[in-house]
Amino acid sequence: MKDLRSALFRRRYGSRIEEELAASIINIEEGMPQVEAAMKKLRFELNTMRRIGIHQVKVIHGYGSTGHGGALKVATHECLRGMLDEGKIKAYCPGEFFGPFEKSGRTLVEMCPAFRSDPDWSRANDGITVVILK
């Protein structure tokens, strides 16, 4: 079943899934889109991944040109908060808290231990957010 999901994902998104990664990747900062277009892409891709059975996702949103939290990062967290309230995702954790020294990072890894092997685990990467889909 995993091979079928991987094939469907590769066909749909034109990218390969790295077996060593703990999560599939959605890059919403690619091409420097406007916030509205990026949020539309984020929702669409999260819904598609959920339908084909992918549960661990890493969203790459960047952290803004000033390094203090760009518009895509803020909008991504607002969108994910809404999806959490709607019951569409189980949990999410901003990259800066994705590690063993932060409660939200530990909680996420308790829910999905595979995230512990993610290359960004405990790197305080402000440009990503990890998500567990239902």
Backbone hydrogen bonds, N-H to C=O, Kabsch-Sander energy under -0.5 kcal/mol:
donor,donor_aa,acceptor,acceptor_aa,energy
5,R,1,M,-2.5
6,S,2,K,-2.7
7,A,3,D,-2.5
8,L,4,L,-2.7
9,F,5,R,-2.6
10,R,6,S,-2.8
11,R,7,A,-2.5
12,R,8,L,-2.4
13,Y,9,F,-3.0
14,G,10,R,-1.9
18,E,16,R,-0.6
19,E,17,I,-0.5
21,L,18,E,-1.2
24,S,56,Q,-2.4
26,I,58,K,-2.7
28,I,26,I,-0.8
28,I,60,I,-1.8
29,E,60,I,-1.1
32,M,29,E,-2.3
38,A,34,Q,-2.3
39,M,35,V,-2.5
40,K,36,E,-1.9
41,K,37,A,-2.2
42,L,38,A,-2.5
43,R,39,M,-2.5
44,F,40,K,-2.3
45,E,41,K,-2.8
46,L,42,L,-2.6
47,N,43,R,-2.4
48,T,44,F,-2.4
49,M,45,E,-2.6
50,R,46,L,-2.3
51,R,47,N,-2.1
52,I,48,T,-1.8
53,G,50,R,-1.1
54,I,49,M,-2.8
57,V,55,H,-0.5
57,V,131,V,-2.6
58,K,24,S,-3.3
59,V,129,T,-3.4
60,I,26,I,-3.2
60,I,58,K,-0.5
61,H,59,V,-0.7
61,H,127,G,-2.0
62,G,127,G,-2.2
67,G,64,G,-0.9
69,G,63,Y,-1.8
74,V,70,G,-2.2
75,A,71,A,-2.6
76,T,72,L,-2.5
77,H,73,K,-2.2
78,E,74,V,-2.1
79,C,75,A,-2.7
80,L,76,T,-2.7
81,R,77,H,-2.2
82,G,78,E,-2.1
83,M,79,C,-2.4
84,L,80,L,-2.3
85,D,81,R,-2.3
86,E,82,G,-2.0
87,G,84,L,-1.1
88,K,83,M,-2.8
89,I,83,M,-0.9
90,K,132,I,-2.6
91,A,132,I,-1.5
93,C,130,V,-2.5
95,G,128,I,-2.7
97,F,94,P,-2.0
98,F,95,G,-1.2
99,G,97,F,-1.7
102,E,99,G,-1.2
105,G,97,F,-0.6
106,R,102,E,-2.4
107,T,103,K,-2.7
108,L,104,S,-2.0
109,V,105,G,-2.0
110,E,106,R,-2.0
111,M,107,T,-1.8
112,C,108,L,-1.9
115,F,112,C,-2.0
116,R,113,P,-1.8
117,S,114,A,-1.5
118,D,115,F,-1.8
121,W,118,D,-1.9
122,S,98,F,-2.6
123,R,98,F,-0.6
123,R,120,D,-1.9
125,N,95,G,-0.8
126,D,124,A,-0.9
128,I,125,N,-1.3
129,T,59,V,-1.8
130,V,93,C,-2.4
131,V,57,V,-3.2
132,I,91,A,-2.9
133,L,55,H,-3.1
133,L,131,V,-0.6
134,K,88,K,-1.0
